[in-house]
């Protein structure tokens, strides 16, 4: 029972982190756009959007995969 509780606590923590990644993505996009709008050179600054979104999106997907892996039997659990 203690192992089950530990797994559920880990799952809850990962879900909270995953949900906060959405807010981090939106905040980083807003910050990059806020810097790009007043500056005269918008293109170089706006080119930061794709790498930031890929990085945060990849982190979201890996975390989501780990959340779902806790529902699977231990023999198939993958961690990245």
C-alpha positions in Angstrom: 0.0 0.0 0.0 2.9 2.4 0.7 4.3 1.8 -2.8 0.9 2.5 -4.3 0.7 5.8 -2.3 4.2 6.8 -3.4 3.4 6.1 -7.1 0.2 8.2 -6.8 2.1 11.0 -5.1 4.6 11.0 -7.9 1.8 11.0 -10.5 0.1 14.0 -8.8 3.4 15.9 -8.7 4.0 15.2 -12.4 0.5 16.2 -13.3 1.0 19.5 -11.5 4.4 20.1 -13.3 2.8 19.2 -16.7 0.0 21.7 -16.1 2.4 24.4 -15.2 4.4 23.8 -18.4 1.4 25.1 -20.4 1.5 28.3 -18.4 5.3 28.5 -18.8 4.9 28.1 -22.6 2.3 30.9 -22.8 4.4 33.2 -20.6 7.6 32.6 -22.6 5.7 33.3 -25.8 4.2 36.5 -24.4 7.7 37.6 -23.1 9.3 37.0 -26.5 6.6 38.8 -28.3 6.7 41.7 -25.8 10.4 42.1 -26.5 10.0 41.8 -30.3 7.2 44.4 -30.6 9.0 47.6 -29.4 12.3 46.7 -31.0 13.0 47.5 -34.6 14.4 44.1 -35.4 11.5 41.8 -34.9 12.6 38.8 -37.0 15.7 37.7 -35.0 13.8 37.9 -31.7 10.7 36.1 -33.1 13.0 33.3 -34.3 13.3 32.3 -30.6 9.7 31.2 -30.5 10.1 27.8 -32.3 13.0 26.5 -30.2 11.4 27.6 -27.0 8.1 25.9 -27.9 9.9 22.8 -29.0 11.8 22.6 -25.8 8.8 23.1 -23.6 6.6 20.9 -25.8 9.1 18.0 -25.6 9.3 18.4 -21.8 5.5 18.2 -21.7 5.4 15.1 -23.8 8.0 13.3 -21.8 6.3 14.2 -18.6 3.0 13.1 -20.0 4.5 9.8 -21.0 5.8 9.3 -17.5 2.4 10.0 -16.0 0.8 7.4 -18.2 3.5 4.9 -17.5 2.6 4.9 -13.8 -0.8 3.4 -14.8 1.0 0.5 -16.7 2.5 -2.5 -14.9 6.0 -2.1 -13.6 7.5 -4.4 -16.2 6.6 -1.9 -19.0 7.4 1.4 -17.2 9.7 3.7 -19.1 11.5 6.7 -17.7 13.4 9.2 -19.7 
